[in-house]
């Protein structure tokens, strides 16, 4: 079984996340894509995460409803300690021995991945799919970084061409605080959940 891993704080999840998961699913012929909210990420201070993990998990659940090949994975969201990608992927590799994993990251993460905890332990567990967005990094620059990581770590890395969508979770939070319209940016059920629970409002 070929499984894509989409990790993140998803604060909140938006249509860009779903488009990225769909692109990975189609282009690499995956069987499933697991959306994995992070409860305690190492790269963000807890104070910078604006909604509780329970809300973020529920928004992911609502966002992927109706997508039969998208699954909610709560391994990291249920952990109290900091979640490191190398630990998570080593766990999945040992538990799901018959699965092949594809770890989906953005272009910025491709260039920062050596700053992650033990990247040399992450690379053997999966193929990295680096999302290619022409507005941020050129394909030539990304290919250069991929070749560097392949040579140094024997990493398996592929470019993932994705449609451009000018949306980010931080931008959504700012728009919501200004009472802006987010209908084109998130699934309707997620928008209704945010409104019902008064998330991302100025206090």
Steps between C-alpha positions, in 0.01 A plus 500: 500500500630847408418764759556874490558685826376860527612642834447846640328707764200556267411820684265492312506246218415660165436412137869532415575208733234290331628590152852400602376167635300439183799582279720254689228234489456528124856560382661228709210255485462482877243279669436742787607839627515538878437850636689517829440802728794567729420559864838634610724581202870570561518792255221712650450641845176381654398867538505537121236227454169680535253212535492194722615169360147363537365776275775451243439124491126552455554750219721248319233233550236728350723612214573147375145368529395361164860445389513122525878482460574768761537380859539677834814383683510598869833348601669836559195691623456250785859530621581732789869528418650682202452307176802462274449380144784247526339334804155497342618351173715238670191401699284474189768299318518247783123471551395500134772281355320436170446870424712738296491854636516832317564801725353817348675830570504851361786663314608695808533178701718344230760771559463487881490123544860471620402714800241239601581255778695204354415538129733205439244282683205641306629439147520117518135474609331665204515674165485877541255676268603865474217721379610718213356851504652724237415819688739410783790295369609423151507142383874532440566602861287216633670245275836619628391449861354159417826387338696626802279306745510189281879506493542570872225279647410261220156661532208412277346832395261585218354830383124532543349744252199667659243756385559845643257616766574825680382396845672436831378419849656818640330705229167337580537576869572865424205520262268348762614750762404774256161336433604419145340244271673158482238307302729437202788387720365229732238225473152611602492268803827643628372856457182409690705342781723808530192723517316279750796482739610862453854402404769751401319806632681786665464486878 
